[in-house]
Amino acid sequence: MQLKVKPLDIQENQDIVFINFNDAMKERIDPGEKVVIKKTDYLFSSSAVLTNNFVEEGFIGLSIEKTKRLQSKENEIVDVSPDSNIEIAHISKKKLEGKILTKEEIVKFVDGIITGNIDSVLISSFLTSTQILGTSTKEIEHLTRAMAETGTMIKFDKKPIMDVHSIGGVPGNKTAVLTIPIVASAGLTIPKTSSRAITSPAGTADVVEVISPVDFTPDRLKDIVNSTGGCLAWSGVLNLSPADDKIIEVERKLLIDPEPIILASVLSKKYAMGADFLLIDIPMGDGAKVTTWESARKLASNFTELGSALGMHVEVAITYGGQPIGNAVGPALEMREALLALQGKQSGSLTEKAIGLAGILLELGKKAEVGKGKELAREILESGKALEKFKEIIKAQGGNPNIKPEDIPLGKYKANILSEDSGYITKVDNSLIVKTAKILGTPFDKGAGLILNYKVGDRVEKDNVIVELYAESEERLISAKKFLDYNKVFQTEGMILKRFPGLKVI
C-alpha cells in the first residue's frame, strides 16, 4: 500500500514506525511486525506500532531524526508492505551454532542492520554468539569491510593519510587535541574523527565542541582537511560505518563488548577514512578496559593483523592507563587543560603522552628517523607551531581560534573535596572518577567535571583540596558530594603501610 510520510517529534532508537490500525488491517500487518518502506532511492525495514489516533489513515509516522536521515519529506508517498524476509534469521542461527559465515552472509547481515531488517533480538543473538564462540580472522575482515563499505567512504587529496585512535577506558584522555596539530604541523595529513562519549566523561568530539563545531558533511570535512592538513570532528554525521551505531546500542544493553566487534568498529571507520597509517592507543592498568600485558599484547596483535588485511599499516602503543591523563575530567575542563598545554603553560602526563603518540606518527610518516619522533614532536609543541596549527584548524571548522583557557565557561556550582589524612597518593580509582563525572552531568553538561589536584606519588596533607567539583546544577553537585562521602577517589598511605609487632616484649 502507499502511505504519506508524517514526521513525528519523538525520540526513538528501536526502529519503529507508526501506522493507523485500519491501514494495517488491510495489509494484515500485526502489532510489532516488520514492514518494508520503499521509495525510489532507498528501502528500509522497521517494526510497526499500530495506533487509532496518533497517525491518521493514509499516513505512516516516522521520527523527525529518521525522516532527515532517510531524506524524506512530509507527505511524500512511500510504499509500505509486510516484511517476509526470513533469510536473515537463518544467518543469525548459523552463527549461534558456531558455524563460519561467508562474506556474502556477513554483507547481507550488515545491510540488514542498516535497513532495519534485523532487529535488536537478532543483533543480540549475533553479539552473544560472537562473545562466547568468537570469530575467524576472515569473518572479522569481512565484517569490517562490510561495515565500512555500506557507509560513506572518504578520499583525501594528499597522501599518506595518518590517523590515531584510543580504545578508551581512561578518563581525561584529551591527547588528540595536541597530537593532531603537532602531526599536521609537520606537513602530514591527519583527519581525526571520533565519536562522542559512550561510557566515558568526555570523548574528543565532546571536548572540541566546547570551542568549535564538530559536525560536518563529507565534502565540508574534505575542504577543512585539504586546507589545514587535519581536523577534529565528530564521526556521527558522516555516515561512517552506519551499522556500528545500532550495534553499540545493543552492546550497551547487554553490557558486553566482544573483542572482534571492537576491532571491526574501530577499523571500519578508519578504513572508510582512507587511513594509510594508523596508531592505536591501548591504555593499560587498573580501571582501564585492558588491565594486563597479556590481554594488551593479544589485542595489539589482532589490530595489526586485521589492519594488514585491510591494506593499512597499523601500529599499537600500549600506554599507562592506571590513572587519568592530566588533571582535568569533563569537556570544558579538558579543553582548558589542553589549551594550556598547547601554550606551554602546563606539562605532565598529558603533554608526555601526546608527544609520545605524535612522535610515532611522525616516524611512520617519514618526518623523523626511528627513535627521533618524540624529540621532533616536543620541538614542534614548544616552538608554538602546534598551537598555531590548532588555531588554523579551529578557525576552518568555524570556531573561535583565539579563545583563551580562562574564557571557557565552567559549571557555576563548585565544591572542594578535602583530604581526610596525610600521606602519599598510592592509587587513583578511574572507575570512581568516571562515575563522579557522570553524576556531575558529563558529557552533556559541558561545564561539568572535576579537577584532580594530586596524582599517584604526590604527597598530600590533611585538609588539602584534593578534588574540585564543577556542575551546572546544584542538585548534581550535591549528589556527587554525597557519592564521594562513601567512595574515595584517592587511596592515601604513609610511607609505613603496616607495622607487625615482635614476639618479645620490650
C-alpha positions in Angstrom: 0.0 0.0 0.0 1.0 3.6 -0.4 1.2 6.0 2.6 2.2 9.6 3.1 5.2 10.4 5.4 4.3 12.2 8.6 7.3 13.4 10.6 6.8 12.9 14.4 8.5 14.9 17.2 9.6 11.8 19.1 12.8 10.2 20.2 13.2 6.5 19.3 16.1 4.1 18.9 14.1 0.9 18.3 13.5 1.3 14.6 9.7 1.7 14.9 7.2 3.4 12.6 3.5 4.2 13.3 0.7 3.0 11.2 -3.0 3.6 11.6 -4.8 0.4 12.7 -7.2 0.4 9.7 -4.4 0.6 7.2 -2.6 -2.2 9.0 -5.6 -4.5 8.9 -5.9 -4.0 5.1 -2.3 -5.4 4.7 -2.6 -8.0 7.5 0.1 -6.2 9.5 0.2 -7.3 13.1 1.5 -5.1 16.0 5.3 -5.3 16.2 5.5 -7.0 12.8 8.3 -5.9 10.4 7.3 -3.7 7.5 9.3 -2.6 4.5 9.2 1.1 3.5 10.3 1.8 -0.1 10.8 4.8 -2.3 12.9 5.2 -5.4 16.3 5.8 -3.7 16.0 3.8 -0.5 14.5 0.8 1.3 14.4 0.1 5.0 12.5 -2.1 7.4 11.1 -1.2 10.8 8.7 -2.6 13.4 5.1 -1.4 13.1 3.4 0.3 16.0 -0.4 0.3 15.4 -2.5 3.3 16.5 -6.1 4.5 16.2 -5.5 8.3 16.5 -1.8 9.1 16.7 -1.4 8.7 13.0 -4.4 9.2 10.6 -5.4 6.7 7.9 -3.2 7.1 4.8 -0.1 8.2 6.7 3.0 6.5 8.2 4.7 8.2 11.2 8.5 8.5 11.2 10.6 10.2 13.8 12.0 13.6 12.7 15.5 12.2 13.0 14.7 9.2 10.8 12.9 11.4 8.3 16.1 13.6 8.0 18.4 10.6 7.8 16.3 9.0 5.1 15.9 12.3 3.2 12.1 12.1 3.3 9.7 15.0 3.2 6.3 15.5 4.8 3.5 14.0 2.7 6.0 12.2 0.5 4.4 8.9 -0.7 6.2 5.7 0.1 5.3 2.0 -0.5 4.7 0.0 2.7 4.4 -3.8 2.8 4.9 -6.6 5.3 8.5 -7.9 5.5 8.7 -11.5 4.6 12.5 -11.8 4.7 13.5 -14.7 6.9 16.9 -15.4 5.4 18.5 -13.0 8.0 17.2 -15.2 10.8 18.9 -18.2 9.3 22.2 -16.3 9.2 21.9 -15.5 12.9 21.1 -19.1 13.7 24.1 -20.3 11.7 26.4 -18.1 13.8 24.7 -19.2 17.0 25.5 -22.8 16.0 29.2 -21.9 15.8 29.5 -22.1 12.0 31.6 -19.8 9.9 29.7 -17.2 8.0 30.6 -16.4 4.4 31.4 -13.0 3.1 28.0 -12.8 1.3 26.2 -13.7 4.5 28.0 -11.1 6.5 27.4 -8.4 3.9 23.7 -9.3 4.0 23.6 -9.3 7.8 25.3 -5.8 7.9 23.0 -4.5 5.2 20.0 -5.8 7.2 21.1 -3.9 10.3 21.3 -0.7 8.3 17.9 -1.1 6.6 16.2 -2.3 9.7 15.5 -5.8 8.5 17.4 -7.0 11.6 16.0 -6.0 14.9 17.7 -5.9 18.3 16.9 -9.5 19.1 18.9 -10.8 16.1 21.7 -8.4 16.8 21.8 -9.6 20.4 22.0 -13.2 19.2 24.9 -12.3 16.9 26.8 -10.4 19.6 26.3 -13.0 22.2 27.5 -15.9 20.0 30.5 -13.7 19.0 31.3 -13.1 22.7 31.1 -16.8 23.6 32.2 -18.6 20.4 34.5 -15.9 18.8 35.0 -15.4 15.1 37.5 -16.4 12.4 40.0 -13.9 11.1 38.3 -13.8 7.8 34.9 -13.2 9.4 36.3 -10.1 11.2 37.8 -8.8 7.9 34.5 -9.4 6.0 32.6 -7.7 8.8 34.9 -4.7 8.9 34.8 -4.2 5.1 31.0 -4.6 5.1 30.5 -2.1 7.9 32.7 0.5 6.1 31.5 -0.1 2.5 27.8 0.2 3.4 28.5 3.8 4.6 30.4 6.8 3.3 33.9 6.3 2.0 36.1 9.4 2.0 39.2 10.0 -0.1 41.5 13.0 0.6 43.8 14.7 -1.9 47.1 14.4 -0.1 48.7 11.1 0.9 49.7 9.4 3.1 46.7 9.6 5.5 47.6 9.3 9.1 45.3 8.6 12.0 45.3 7.8 15.7 42.7 6.2 17.9 42.4 5.3 21.6 40.2 2.4 22.6 39.4 4.5 25.7 38.9 3.3 29.3 40.9 6.1 31.0 39.4 9.4 31.9 40.9 12.7 30.8 42.3 11.3 27.6 42.2 14.5 25.5 45.6 13.8 23.8 44.2 14.2 20.3 43.8 17.9 20.8 47.6 18.1 21.0 48.6 15.2 18.8 46.7 16.2 15.7 48.1 19.8 15.3 51.6 18.5 16.1 51.4 16.0 13.3 49.7 18.3 10.9 52.3 21.0 11.6 54.9 18.6 10.2 53.1 18.6 6.8 51.3 15.3 7.3 47.5 14.8 6.6 45.7 13.6 9.7 41.8 13.8 9.6 40.8 12.9 13.1 37.2 11.9 13.5 35.9 10.5 16.8 32.6 9.6 18.5 31.0 11.3 21.4 31.4 9.7 24.8 29.7 6.4 25.2 30.7 5.4 28.7 33.5 8.0 29.4 33.1 11.6 30.8 34.1 13.1 27.5 35.1 12.0 24.0 37.4 14.0 21.8 34.3 15.4 19.9 32.7 16.5 23.2 35.9 18.3 24.2 36.5 20.1 20.9 32.8 21.0 20.7 33.3 23.4 23.6 35.0 25.9 21.3 34.2 24.7 17.8 31.6 23.0 15.6 32.4 19.3 15.1 29.7 18.1 12.7 30.4 18.4 9.0 29.3 16.9 5.8 31.9 14.7 4.0 32.6 17.5 1.4 33.0 20.1 4.1 35.3 17.9 6.1 37.5 17.3 3.0 37.7 21.1 2.5 38.9 21.5 6.1 41.5 18.8 5.9 42.7 19.7 2.4 43.3 23.3 3.6 44.8 22.7 7.1 46.1 19.1 7.0 43.9 18.0 9.8 40.6 18.2 11.7 39.0 17.4 15.0 35.5 16.3 14.0 32.6 14.1 15.1 32.1 11.0 13.1 28.3 10.7 13.8 27.0 12.8 10.8 29.5 11.4 8.3 27.7 8.1 7.9 30.9 6.2 8.6 30.1 2.6 9.4 26.4 3.2 9.9 25.7 -0.3 11.3 28.1 0.4 14.2 25.7 2.8 16.0 23.0 0.2 16.1 25.4 -2.5 17.3 26.7 -0.2 20.1 23.2 0.5 21.2 22.6 -3.3 21.7 26.0 -3.7 23.3 25.1 -1.1 26.0 22.0 -3.0 27.0 23.8 -6.4 27.0 26.8 -5.0 28.9 29.2 -6.8 26.6 31.8 -5.6 24.2 33.2 -8.6 22.2 36.8 -8.0 21.0 36.0 -8.9 17.3 33.3 -6.2 17.4 35.8 -3.7 18.9 38.2 -4.4 16.1 35.6 -4.1 13.4 34.1 -0.9 14.9 37.4 0.9 15.1 39.0 -0.2 11.8 35.8 0.1 9.7 35.8 3.8 10.3 39.5 4.2 9.7 39.2 2.2 6.6 36.3 4.4 5.4 38.5 7.5 6.0 41.3 6.0 3.8 43.9 5.7 6.5 47.3 4.5 5.4 49.0 4.6 8.8 47.0 4.1 11.9 48.3 4.3 15.5 46.1 2.5 18.1 46.4 3.7 21.7 45.6 0.9 24.2 45.6 2.3 27.8 46.5 -0.5 30.3 46.1 -0.5 34.0 43.7 -0.8 36.9 40.3 0.6 36.0 41.1 0.7 32.2 39.5 -1.6 29.6 42.7 -3.5 29.3 44.3 -4.5 32.7 47.1 -6.9 31.8 50.1 -7.1 29.5 48.8 -10.5 28.1 45.5 -9.1 27.0 47.1 -5.9 25.7 49.6 -7.8 23.6 46.8 -10.1 22.2 44.6 -7.1 21.3 47.6 -5.3 19.8 48.4 -8.3 17.6 44.8 -8.6 16.4 44.7 -4.9 15.5 47.9 -5.1 13.4 46.8 -8.3 11.7 43.4 -7.0 10.7 44.9 -3.7 9.6 47.3 -5.5 7.3 44.4 -7.5 5.8 42.6 -4.2 5.1 45.7 -2.7 3.5 46.5 -0.4 6.4 49.8 -0.2 8.3 48.6 -0.4 11.9 50.9 0.1 14.9 49.9 0.0 18.6 51.1 1.9 21.6 50.3 0.3 24.9 50.1 3.3 27.3 49.8 3.8 31.0 46.1 3.8 32.0 46.3 3.4 35.8 45.1 7.0 36.4 43.6 9.9 34.4 45.6 11.7 31.7 46.3 15.1 33.0 44.3 16.6 35.9 41.0 17.6 34.3 38.0 15.4 33.5 35.0 16.8 31.7 34.6 18.6 28.3 35.2 22.3 29.3 37.8 21.4 31.9 39.7 19.2 29.5 39.7 21.8 26.7 41.1 24.4 29.2 43.9 22.0 30.1 44.6 21.1 26.5 44.9 24.8 25.6 47.3 25.4 28.5 49.4 22.5 27.3 49.4 23.9 23.7 50.5 27.2 25.1 53.3 25.6 27.0 51.9 26.7 30.3 51.2 23.2 31.6 53.1 19.9 31.4 52.9 16.4 32.8 51.2 13.2 31.7 49.0 14.9 29.0 52.0 16.5 27.3 54.2 13.5 27.6 51.6 11.1 26.2 50.6 13.4 23.4 54.2 13.9 22.1 54.9 10.2 22.5 52.0 9.3 20.2 52.7 12.2 17.8 56.4 11.0 17.7 55.4 7.6 16.5 53.1 9.1 13.8 56.0 11.4 12.7 58.2 8.4 12.3 55.6 6.5 10.4 55.1 9.5 8.1 58.8 9.7 7.4 59.1 13.1 9.0 61.5 11.8 11.7 64.0 9.0 11.9 63.0 6.0 14.0 63.7 6.9 17.7 63.7 10.7 16.9 60.0 11.3 16.6 59.3 12.2 20.2 62.1 14.7 20.1 60.6 16.4 17.0 57.1 16.4 18.4 58.3 18.1 21.6 60.2 20.7 19.4 57.0 21.4 17.4 54.9 21.8 20.6 57.4 24.0 22.4 58.0 26.2 19.4 54.3 27.2 19.2 53.8 25.6 15.8 51.3 23.2 17.2 49.3 26.0 18.8 49.2 27.9 15.5 48.1 24.8 13.6 45.4 24.1 16.2 44.1 27.7 15.8 44.1 27.2 12.0 42.1 24.0 12.3 39.6 25.5 14.7 39.1 28.6 12.5 38.5 26.4 9.5 35.9 24.5 11.5 34.1 27.7 12.3 35.2 28.0 15.9 37.0 30.8 17.8 40.7 30.3 17.2 41.7 33.0 19.7 39.8 31.8 22.7 41.7 31.8 26.0 41.6 29.0 28.6 40.1 31.3 31.1 37.3 32.3 28.7 35.9 28.8 28.6 32.9 28.7 31.0 32.7 26.1 33.7 29.7 24.9 35.8 28.7 27.7 38.1 28.3 25.3 41.0 31.6 24.3 42.6 32.7 22.3 45.7 36.0 21.2 47.1 36.8 17.7 48.5 39.4 17.7 51.3 41.9 15.1 52.2 41.0 13.2 55.3 44.6 12.4 56.3 48.2 13.0 55.3 50.4 10.7 53.3 51.3 9.7 49.7 48.8 9.0 47.0 49.2 5.3 46.2 46.2 4.8 43.9 43.6 6.8 41.9 40.4 5.0 41.1 39.5 5.5 37.4 36.1 4.0 37.7 35.0 6.2 40.6 36.2 9.3 38.7 34.1 8.3 35.7 31.1 7.7 38.0 31.6 11.0 39.8 31.9 12.9 36.5 28.7 11.3 35.2 26.8 12.3 38.3 28.0 15.8 37.8 26.5 15.8 34.4 29.2 15.0 31.9 29.4 14.8 28.9 26.1 16.5 28.2 26.7 19.4 30.6 29.9 20.8 29.0 30.9 22.7 32.2 30.6 19.8 34.5 33.6 17.7 35.7 36.4 17.5 38.2 40.0 18.6 38.7 42.4 16.3 40.4 44.9 18.3 42.3 47.1 15.3 43.1 48.3 12.2 41.3 49.9 8.9 42.3 53.2 9.5 44.2 52.2 13.1 45.3 52.4 14.0 49.0 49.1 15.3 50.4 48.4 16.9 53.8 45.2 16.6 55.8 42.6 19.1 54.7 44.3 19.8 51.4 41.9 20.3 48.5 42.4 17.0 46.5 39.4 17.3 44.1 37.5 20.2 42.7 33.9 19.5 41.5 32.0 21.5 38.9 28.4 21.2 37.9 25.7 23.1 36.0 23.0 22.2 38.5 23.1 22.4 42.3 21.3 19.1 42.6 24.0 17.2 40.6 26.7 18.8 42.7 25.1 17.7 46.0 24.6 14.2 44.6 28.3 14.0 43.6 29.4 15.2 47.1 27.2 12.5 48.7 28.7 9.9 46.4 32.2 10.9 47.4 31.3 10.7 51.1 31.2 6.9 50.7 33.6 6.4 47.8 37.2 7.6 47.8 38.8 8.6 44.5 42.3 8.6 46.1 44.0 6.0 48.3 46.4 7.7 50.7 49.1 5.9 52.7 52.0 6.9 54.8 55.4 5.5 54.0 54.9 2.9 56.6 52.0 0.8 55.4 51.7 -1.7 58.2 53.6 -2.4 61.4 53.9 -6.0 62.7 54.9 -6.2 66.4 57.6 -8.6 67.6 57.0 -11.6 69.8 59.4 -10.4 72.6 58.1 -7.7 75.0 60.5 -4.8 75.3 
